Amino acid sequence: MPRARTRPILNQALADALAQTCMGYAALAERINRVAAENGLVLSCDASSLSKWTSGQTPHPQTRAVVVETLRRLLEHDVTACALGWEGTTTDDDPWAGDAVARLTTLGRDDMLRRRTLLYSLAATTIPASLAAPPSRPGPARRAGTSDVKRIRTMTSSFGDADDLYGGGHARTAAAAYLAQEVTPLLHGTTGAARPAVFTAAGELAYLVGWMAADAGQSGLAQRYYIQAIRLADEAGNPLLRSSALRSLAVQAVELGHGNRALDLAEAAQDGLRGGAPARTRAWVTGMCAEAIAAAHTDKARAFRLLSQAEANLEHADSPSHMWTSGNYRRESFEHQVGLTLVQLGDHAGAEEHFALSIASRRLVERRTKALIVARLALAQIHRHAPDAAAYTLLEATDSMNGISSARLRTTLASIRDALHLSRTSKEARIQEADQFLARLLRYPAAV
C-alpha cells in the first residue's frame, strides 16, 4: 500500500493528472528522469519530489517541461503546463505547424545564442496526414540563382567536413548562425526557376545542423531541425531530401529507445522513395528499416531480408558515394548498419565482426564516425564478456578519440567504463590502462 500523505494537496490539477497514469509516484519519478536523460539532462526526481509539487511547490522551468512531456506520453493526449496548475509556463507548440522558414530562423538564432533547451517530443514523431500550404512570406521579390545554391552548398560541405573530423559539438552554433543569418533570409520572397534548388539547399543545411545537434546530445533541437528540413523539402518538391530527414528522425528514435516510432519513420522514409531513387539511397534507407524493425522487436526474419535487399541495392549503386542524399553510403556504412541491427537483436558477437569490418575501411576524414564505431565495437565485446578484447580495441584507437566533441561517443565510452567496473581489480594491465584512458578522456567534457 502507498504511504499515507503527510502534506495536503494544493495542486489538485497535477495530482489528478498523476492519478490518471495509474502509476505510483516512484515509478512516475523514474519515467521523468528517463525523459530528462533523453535530452542530456540529469534530474534526481523521486516520489517525494512529486509529493512536494502536488503540495504546492513549483519545480524549475526545465523540470516542468520534462514533467509535461512525460505526462503527454503516458496519457497519450496533449498536456500543458497550465493544465497542471503551473501558471506562466509556456511549452513549445507543434513543430509541424506555422511557417517553416520563420521556425528555422528562430531555431537557428536560439541555437547560436544557446537561449533555451528544447525537449524531444514523442508526439512530434507522428507525421501529420497533411501539411498546410506554405504561407505567403513577406519580403521583396528576388531571383535567387545558381550562385546562391552553390554558396550554400559550399558552406554546408565545410560544416559537414568539420562534423566528420571533430564531432557535432564542434561548429554547430556557427552552422546555425549561417543558417539563420545568411540562408533563411533568401527564402523570403524568392521567385524564379532556381527557387526549388534554393529551398533544397536550405533544407540540406537544416538537415546537417540537425545531425550535428543530435551528435552533440541536443535531442529536441535536432528533432526540430529535421522536421523543418522535411517541410522545406516538401516546398521544394524534393522527396529524396524528405526521406533523408525522415531516416534521421528514425535513427534518433532508435537511439532514444523508441523502436516502434523509429519503424514508422523508417517506413515513411522508404515510402517516399517509391517514385524512384538512386540505388545507393535505397540501400541507405532500407538498411535503416532493418535496424528499426530489430529495435521494435517485430520481425527478425524481415530485418535480415531487408539487410540483404540493402546490400543488393548497394552492389548496383551507380551514384557518387559522396552524395549527401545517400548518407555517403558505402560498404563500410552497410557493415556498420548490420552491426547496429545485430546489437538490437542481441547478437553482440555478430555485431563485433561487422563493426570491425566497418572500421577497417573508414577514411581518415571520418574521425568521429570511426571513433564511435570503435567504441561500439568495444561495447559489443564487453557484452560478450571479453573485457580484455575491449581494452585492446580502445587502446589501439587512443589517437582517433582525442579532440572529438560528440555526446554519442561520450555516452558510449561512459557505458564501457561502467561495464568495466568488475574488471578494474584485474591484474590484466591492459584493462587497467584502458580504464585510466577512459577516466582521462571523460574528465574533460569538451574533448569527447
N, C-alpha and C positions, 0 to 999 in steps of 0.2 A: 504494500500500500504506500502511496506517496505520503511524505511527511506533512503534517498539518502546517498551514501557513502561519507565519509569525508577524506578517505585515499585511495591512489592509490593501485591497485592490483599489487603486486610484485611477489607473488607466484601463478602464473596462474594455475599450476597443481592442487594445493589444491583447489583453487576457482572452477575449473571445476568439481572436484570430489564432492564438496559440492553441486554444482548446479545439478548434476546428481541424487541426492537423492530426488529432488523436495520438499524439506522441508525448512522452514525458519530457520534462524540462531538460534533463541531462542529454537525452537523445537529440532534442532540438538544438541544444548548445553545440553538440558535435557537428550537426549539419551546418550551422552558422560558421563555425571555424573552418569547415571544409570549403565552403563557398569563398571565404576570405582567402584561403590558401590558393585557390584557383587564380586569384588576382594578385598574388605576390604579397598579400597582407598577412600579418600574424596577429590573430586575436586570441585572447585567453578567456573566451566566453565559457561560463559553466552554468549550472542550474541556478545558482544564487544570483547570477547576472540577470537572468530573465525575471526572477522574483523581484529584484530591485526595480527593473523597468516597469513591471506591472504595478509596482507600488508608487510610481510617480517619477522616478529618476529618468533623466533623458540621456541616452548614450551619445558619444561623439558622432558628428555627422557621417563620417566614413563608416562607422559601425552601423548606424541607422540604415544606410544604403545597403549594406550586406544583409541585414535582417529582412529588409523589404524584398530583395532578390531571392532569399531563401524561402520566404513565405509564398512568393509568386510561384516558385517551383512546386512546393508542397501542396498548395491549394489549387494549382492549375487554373488560376484566373488572375486578372490584373489586381495588384495590391499597391496602394500608395502610402507614403509616409503619413500623410494627413489622415488617411483612413485608420491608421494605427495609433492615432492620438498624438502624433508628433507634428505640431503646427510649425509652419515656416520652413519645412524641409522640402526641397524640390528634388525630383528624380528625372532621369533622362527620359525623353519621350521616344516614340518609335523611330528607330534609325532608317526604316524603310519609307517613312513619310517625309513631306516637306521637300525643299529644293536640295538636290544632291550637291550642287555647286556651293550653295551657301553653307551646307553642313561641312563640306570639306574645308572651306575657308576657315570656319570657326574651329574645326578639329585641328587643323594644322597650326593655327595661332596658339591655341591652348597647349598643344603638344610642345611647341618650341619654347614656350614660357613655363612649361610644367605647372599649369594652373590648377589642374584637377585630376583626380583618379577616376577613370571610368570603369565600371564593373562589367564583367562578361555577363551577358543576358541570355539565358537559355531560351526565353521566348523569342528572341530575335533570330534564332536559328531556324525558325519556321518561315519559309519563303512565302510571301503573300501570293494568293492566286492571281492577282492582277495588280499592277502598279499604276498610280496616277500618271496622266500625261505630263511631260516636262512643262514646267511653268514658263511664262514669258519673263525673261530676265531683263532687268533694266541695264542700260549701258549703251554707249554709242555703237552703232553698227561698224564692224570691222571685218576685214577679209584676212583672217589668219591663213598663212600659206605653208608650203612645204618647209621653208626655212624655220618656222616656229616648231613644227613637228620634229625636225632634225635636232634642233637645240634642246628640246625637252628630252628626247631620247638619248642624246649625248650625256646629259646630266644624270638621267636615270641609270645609264650604264656605269657612270662614275660612282654613283652611290651604291650600285649593286656590287661593283668591284670591292669597295670598302667593306661592305657587308660580308662578302666571301672571305676577305683577309682577316678582318678584326671582329666580326660579330655584329649583331643588330643593335647593340647598345653603344656602338662607337660614333656613328654620324647621323643617327635618326633625326635628331632635332634640326640638323642642318637641312636634311631632306624635307622635313615637314615645313620648314621656313620657306624653302624654294617652292614647294607646292602651293602654300598659302599666298605667298607674295608675288610670285612670278607666273605661276601656271593658271590658277583658278581665275584671275582677272581676265585671261584670254577667252574664257568660256562665256563671259557676259556679252551678249550681243554679237557673237561670232556668226558670220554667214559665209557663204561661198562653198565651192566644191571640196575644200580641204577640211570643212567642219567635222565630218566623221573621224578623220585621221587625228585632228586636234583633240577631240574627246577621247579617242582611243589612247593617245599618248598620255593624256592626263590620268586616265584610268590605270594605265600601266604603272605610272609613278605612284598613284594611291595604293595600288596592289603591293608594290615593293615596300613602301613605308609601313603598310600593314604587316608584311612579313618581318620587317626589322623590329616592329613593336612586339610581335609575338615572340621573337627570339630574345628580346630584352625582358620578357616576362610581363608585358603590359597587355593582358588578355583582352580586356574590354576595349582598349584603344585599337588593338589590331582588328577586332571584330568589326568595329565601326568603319575603319578604313576599307576593309574587304567589302562591306556592304555598299559603300559609296562607289567603289570600283565596279561592282556589278551594275549599279544604276547608271554610271557613265557608259559602261559597255552597252547597256540597252539603248541608251540615247544615240550611241554611235552605230548601232546595228551590228555589233561585233560579238557573235556567240562564242568565239574562242576565248576572248578575254573574260566573258561572263563565266564560262566553265572553269577557267583557271582560278578565278577568285572563289567560286563555289568549292573547288577542290581544296583550296587552302582553308576555307571555313571547316571542311571535313577533317583536315589534318589537325586543326586546332581542337575540334570536338573530341577526336581520339585522344589527344594528349591530355585533355582535361577529364577524361573518363566518361564521356557521353557517347557510347558506342552506337546506340540506336539513332541519335540525331546525326552522328557522323555518316551513317549509312544513307540516311535520307539525303544529305547534302552531296555525298559522292555520287549517288544515283542521279540526282538532279544535274550534276556536272556532266555525267555520261549522257543523259538525255539531250543535253544541249549540243552534243556533237553529232547527233543523228543526221543532221543536214549535210554532213561532210566535214572532215578534219584531217590534217596530216596524220600519218600512221604513228609518228612519234608522240603526238599529242594524245592520240587514242590510247597508246601504251601507258602514258603518264597517268591519265585519268582512270583507266581500267585497273592499273596496279593499286591505286588508292581505294577503289571499290573493294578489292580483295582484302586490303588491310581493315577497312571499315566493317566488312562482314565478319572478319575474325574478332574485331573489337566488340561487335554486337552479339557475338556467340550465337549466330543464327544457322549457318550452313557451311561447315568446314569444307565439304566437297566442292561447293560452289566457289569458295575462296581460292582453292587450288586451280579450278578451271579458269578463273579469271586471271590468275598469275600466268598460266600457260598462254592465254589469249594475249596478255600484255607482252609476253616475251616474243610471241609470233609477230605482233604489230611492230615491235622494236626491230626485229630482224629485217623487216621490209621497209623500215623508215628511210625516206629519201630527203626529208627536210633537214636543214642545217642543225647540228646538235647544239649550237649556241643560241638558238631562238628561245627567248624567254617564255613564249607561249607554250613551249613544250617542257618547261622546267629544266632546260639543259639536260634532258633525259637521255642518258647513255646506259651502257651495260652496267657500269658501276652503280648508277642510280637504281636500276632494276634490282641488283643484288641487295642494296640497302632496303628497298621496299619489301623484298622477300623476307629479309631478316626481321623487319618490323612486324610483318604478318605472322611469322612463326613465334615471335615473342608473345603476341596476343593469344596464340594457340597454346602457349606453354611449352613449346619445343625450343628450349634455350640452346641445346647442343646444335640443332639445325641452324638456329639464328646465328650462332657463333661462326659457323662455316661461311655463311653468306655475308656477314659483316666483314670478315677477313678478306673475302674476295673483293668487296667494295673498296676497302681501304687500299688494297694493293694497286688499284688503277687510278686513284684520285690524283688530280693535277695539283701542282704546287700552289696555285692561286686559291684553291679550295681549303684554306687552313681551318676555318671554322667548321665546315662540314666534316672534314677528316677528323678533327679533334673530337667532334660529337660522336662520330661513328666508333672511334677508338674507345670512348667512354662507354658507349652502348655495348661494344664487344666485351669490355671488362665486366660490365654488369651482368651480361649473359653468362660469363664464366663464373661469376660469384654465385649466380642462381643454380648453376650445375655443380656447386660445391668445389670449385677449383680456385681458391684464393691465390695460390702461388702463380697460376697462369694469368689471373687478373693483374697481379702485381707486375709481372713481366711485361704484359701489354702496356700498362701505364708508363712504366719506366722507359720503355722503348720510344715513347712519344712525348717525353717531357718538353722538348723544344717547341713542338707544334701547339702546346696548350698554353704557353705563356703569352700574355698580352691580348687574349681574346675576351671581349665583353659580350657574354652570352648567358642569359639566365637558364636556357635549356641545358647548356654544358654544365653550368654550376650546379644545377639541381641534380643532374645525373652523377656528377662527381661526389656530391654530398651523400647521395644514396649509396654509392660504392663505399665511402668511408664508414657510414653507419653499419653497413653489412660486414665490414672487415673487423668489427669490434671483437668478435670471438677469436680472431687470428692475431690480434695485436700482441698477445703474450707469447706467440710462437717464436721459436728460435730461428725460424727462417728469416735470414737477414733481408731478403728481397721484399717480403711482406712488410717488415718494419720500415724499410726505406720508402716503399710506396705510400705507407700511411703518413710518414713525415712529409713526403712530397705533397700529398693531398692537403695536409694541415697547413702547409705554407701557402698553397695556391688558394685555398678557401679563406685564408685570413684577410685577403685583400679583395673586396667585392668588385672593384673596377677591373681586376685582372682576368676574371673569368665570367 
